[in-house]
Amino acid sequence: MSMMGDALGSVRYWHGPKRTQWAGDWVKAWTQGTGTFATTSLEAQD
């Protein structure tokens, strides 16, 4: 099975359902509603 989606990069570590909702909302906002949050790239942001 494969999954396709968008990544959100952040310098700060975060977790939990409220922050995941925040990430999804942020991706939607930056992609004019076309993106789907799938993963984060925290380690790549330093």
N, C-alpha and C positions, 0 to 999 in steps of 0.2 A: 504494500500500500504506500502511496506517496501523498504528500501534502504540499499544497502551494499556498503561499501567503506572503505577507509583508513583515519585515523586521523593524523594530524600533530600537534605536541606539540611545543609551543613557550613560552618563558618568556615574550616577548613583545606583547602588543596589536597591532593588525593590522586590516585593513579592506580595501575594495575597489577591483575593478577588476584587477588592476595590481598586487596587493599582492596575490590575489586569484590565478592568473596565476602563480606567483612565487611559491606558495604552491603546486600547481599541478605539476609543473616542478620538484620541490624538491622531492616530493613523487615518481615520475617516476624515478628520478635519483637513489634514495636509494633502489628502488625495482627492478632495472634492467628493467624498463619499464612495469612491471606487475601490479603496484598499481594504484589505482584511488583515488585521493583526494576527500573526501566527507565532512569532518568537521575538526574543530580545537579543541584542548583541552587546551586552554590558562589557565583556572582556575586551572588545575591540575599540573601546572609546577612550582609553588612557593615552 
